[in-house]
Amino acid sequence: MPVNLGYTVTGRGGDAFVWLDNSGKSRWSALPTHQFDLFPGSTDDWRAVTSGSSLLSSPFSLTATDTLTVTASLLTAHSFPFSDVGFALLLHNAQVRAILFALRPDGVNHRGDLGPTPGTVFAAPSAGVTVNAVTGGPVKAMLGGVEYGTVADPSDCSGTCSCVIKATCIPGAGNYTLLFGMFNVDNSPSIAKPAAMVVTFAGV
């Protein structure tokens, strides 16, 4: 059963048809919760060069036995999403209760194209969170005037361009909010062909 949520957009996105992309130019410091470490163990100042957009849900309540399910699709309109990342967090009293996922639109769990070297790997889902991620090719969509899924030149993504994610957990009784982010981690978001996230379901 879906939870009836409203969303506050910071950066670029929409809250009727719930989406956001990483061209929003909102700095990492603008996130409602700053203690989330996207790169555990990293020694570089990635926060200073990370920007994008976020969505914060309205509060909702869960019982002790409720299973929270969140589904989302990550999309990219450009060919090399090495610096793009979408994530979802469950917050309790403005603190991270659970990391639901952090992945690139091609389903990879680290930045760059040299493999998961130390300091480049995104934060893993929290204990008790089950994540199913299915990658695919271009997906046709129009978000904020940007057309996804059309391959007209080599800069358009024609390979693994999408990732459908389902995350579930039983966080316990309490009042919660959801925080979604779509960011670029090297200060070079593609304004004309950004990476985006569509939140397709949040409920129990």
Beta strands, then each sheet from edge to edge (+ up, - down):
strand 1: 7-10
strand 2: 12-14
strand 3: 19-21
strand 4: 26-27
strand 5: 51-57
strand 6: 60-62
strand 7: 68-76
strand 8: 84-92
strand 9: 95-103
strand 10: 130-136
strand 11: 141-143
strand 12: 146-148
strand 13: 162-169
strand 14: 174-184
strand 15: 195-203
sheet 1: 1+ 5- 4+
sheet 2: 1+ 5- 14+ 6-
sheet 3: 1+ 5- 14+ 8- 9+
sheet 4: 2+ 3- 15+ 7- 13+ 10-
sheet 5: 11+ 12-
end
